[in-house]
Amino acid sequence: MKYKRTVRLPPLPLQPHPRPTHPQLLAGMWNDFVNAKKRMQSEGPFLLEHLPSHKKVFDAALGTGADSIFLLQNGYEVTGNEIDRYFRGVANANLLKAGLGMPITEYDWLTMDSDTKKGSFDAVICLGNSLTYISNRQDQGRVLANFIRILRPGGVLILDTRNYDYMLDESMAILNNGSFNYSGNYVYCGTNLVHAKPVAISDSEITMEYKHIRTKKKAYLYLYPFRRIELRGRLQQAGFADIKFFSDYEPRLDKYADFHQFVCMRPCLPTF
């Protein structure tokens, strides 16, 4: 959650599906939706495996702070970045509860090249399906270029997305029959408290509905549905190399995985 969320006007009559609601609603339910303890049971070992020697980390999509808190507890130096003030408030509260502190920036990914130095970090993490808030392809390339810019040579980017190939390929069954497949064991693990499902699907945009089971409140987000091959191509175009692909943290392609992960690196400078 972690890039600018589009806040639009209330729906006009006869609109086909709801418009996004205020991000304050999302921030209010996101701790429940993440379920940090369960999330880190699978994501935590994955991060430690792929960040063994990369101690200075930029968490580009801080959200509630679950990933950063885990890394801080495991000896990493972390800078969190969150553009949304409501989510910054949630993250700060979670850090205080954990007895931890760290720098938190408010950089816009599209302009952060003017705010940060080249090669400032050993690793960048962009988790929780956050890159998909960028819908414009040119902007997507600019964001990834800014990520590679702040990495030192040999630095690592870890990025994840929902399984959009599955959503796009089986959109009719998902929307008409309500047969959305999501285990709730990875990334967003609080499915007993917050129910998430796509309510509109197209090749250029997916609308996700989030409903808190106890409060009955709903919120909506519009997301860009990266296909696996497309996102790999974006990473290659930005200059990333040694791109590794995972489904729910396993090095395989699973058609029905909850999430996919990419681990890649900024190439080392040539030596002469």
N, C-alpha and C positions, 0 to 999 in steps of 0.2 A: 504494500500500500504505500505507494510511496512516491508517486509522481503526482503532478497536479491532477486533482479530480475535477471533472467538469460538473459544475452546478448549473442546472438549467431551470427555466421557469416551470411552474406547475403545468400539467398536461392540459391541452386543449380538448374539447369534446371530440369523441370518436377517434382518438389516437389509438393506434393498434397495440401499443404496449406502454408500460409506465416509463416516465422519465427519471433520470437519476435524482436521488434525494440528497439532502445536505450531508457532507462528510462527517459531521458531528455524530450522526446516527451510526455510521460505519465504525468510527472510532470507539463508540460506546459499546459495541458488541464484539470488537475484534479480539480482545483477550479471550473471550469465550470461544470464538471461532478458531483461534490458533491452537489453544491448549498447549502451551509451551512445553510442559513437562513431557507429554506424549510425543510432541513433534521432535524434540531433541533426542529421543530414544533412537530414532533412525537418522535424522539429519545430522545430529551431533557427530557420530563416528565418521560420517561421510566428509564433513568439513575437516575434521582432524586428519583424515587420511590424505586429503588433497591440499591441505595447508600445513604440511609438516614443518617447513622451514620459513614460512612466510608470516612473519610476526607482526608487521604493520599493515593493518587491514582497513579498507574504506568500505563501510556498509552503506551502499548507495541508496538503499531502500529500507530505512530503519524500522518503520512501522511501530509495532509495540515494543521492539527491542529484543525479542526472543533470541535471535541469532547473535547479536552483539553481546548480550549478557552471557551467553554460553561461551563465547570466545574469550571474553574478559576473565571468566572463571577458569579458563584453561591457559592463561598466561599470555594472551595476545594483546597487542596495543591496538585499540580500535577507535576510529572516528566514525560516528554515525551521521547520516544525512537524511533529513526528513523535511520536505517542503510544506507539509500540512501541519498547521499549529495544533489541531486536535490530537493528531497522532503523536506529535512531539510531547504533548502533555501526558499521554498514556505511557510513552516510553520513559519519560522522566520519573513518573510514579513507580514504574516497574524497576528502574535502576535504584531508586531510593529504597524500595522494599528489599532489594537484593544487597543493599549496602555497597553499591558500586557507583562510579562516576566515570564520565568520558566526555570528550568534546562532541558537540552536536552542531552540525552546520545546516544551513537552509538553502543549499545550492540548487538552482534550476539546472538539470542535466544538460540542457541545450546551450547554456552560457557559462558552465562551470570552468571552461578553459581560461576564462579571465580571472577566476578566483583561486585556482590551484596551480602549483608548480608541476612541471614535467617530472615524471619518475618519483612522485612523492610517496608511493605505497608499494608494498610487496604483493598485495592482493586486493582485488575488488570483488565484493559479493553483491549480487543483485537478485534477491530471492523473493519468494511469495508472489510469483507471476507478475512482477512489477513492470518489466519492460513493455508489457502489452498495453500499458496506458498510453503509449506513444503510437498514434494511428497513422501518421504520415511517414512514408518510407524514407524520404529525405531526412526527416528528423531522426528516425531510427538510426540511420547511418551516422548522423552527427553525434548522437548520444554514445554509440559504441566507439566512435573515434575519440571522444572525450575520455571514455573509460580507459582505452589503451594508452592515451597520452599520460595519464596520471600514474600508470604502472611503470616500475623500473623494468629494464630488459630482463626477461626471464620471469617476470611477474605473472600472476595467475588471475584469471577471471572465472568466477563460478556464477552461473546464470541458470534460472529455471523458468519453465512455463507450464501451464496446464496442458493436457493432452488434447490439443486443438484438432489434430488429424481425426481423432475419434469423434469429436463433436461435429465437425464438418461432414465427415463421411456418413454419420448416422443421425443427422439432424432431424429427419422426418420421424424416426422412432422416438427420439428424445422429446421432441415437441408434441407429437400427437399421442404418444402412449405413456409419456411420463417415465420412460425407462432410462433415466440418466444414471450411468454407472460411475460411482465414486465410492471408494472403500472407506475413506476417512482415516486411513492409517498413516498418511503422509502429508506434510506441509500444513494443511488445514484439518486439524484432528478433532475439533469440537463439534462434530456433526450431531451430537446428542443435544446440543444447545442452540446451534445456529444451522439452519438448513439452507444450502446454496444450490441453485440450479439455473441453467440457461433458459431464458424465456423468449429470446429472439436470436436467430442464428443466420448469418450470411457470410459470404466469403471475406467481407471487409470489416465485419463487426459482430460481436456477440454481446448480448445484454445478459448479465448475471443478476439474479435476484437473491438477496440475503434476508432471511426471515428469522428473527430471534424467537425461539419456541416459547419462552416464558412471557416475554413482553408483547409478542405478536407484531412488533415493529418490523418494517421492511425497508430495505435500501437497495439501490440499483447502481451498477457500474457498466460502462461501455468499454469493451476490451478488443484489442486487435488480435485476431486469431492466427498467430504464426503457425504455419506448417513446419514440420521438423526440417525438411530440406531447405525451405526458405530461410529459416533462422540460421542454419549452418552457413548458407551463402552470405548472409549479412555479416556474420562473424569473420568469414574469410575476406570479404571486401574491406572490412575495417582494418585488416592486417593481422588478425589473430591466427595462431598456428597451433599444431598439435591438438586439434579439437577432438575431445572425447565426449561420447554420448552415453547417457544413462536413462533408464526407466525406473522410477521409484528407487533411485540410488543403486541400481544394479546395472552392470555394463551389458545391457541387452536392449532389444527393441520389443516392448510389450504393447500390443495394440490397445489394451484396456488399462494401461497404467493411469494412476491419478495425475502424475506429473512427470515431465522429462527434465533432465539436468544436462547442462553443457559445462565442461571444464576445458579451458583453453589458456594459452599463454601469449604474452608479448614476446616476439622472437628476440633472442639475444643479439647484441650488436656483433657484426663480423670482426674477427681478429686478424691482424696482419703481422 
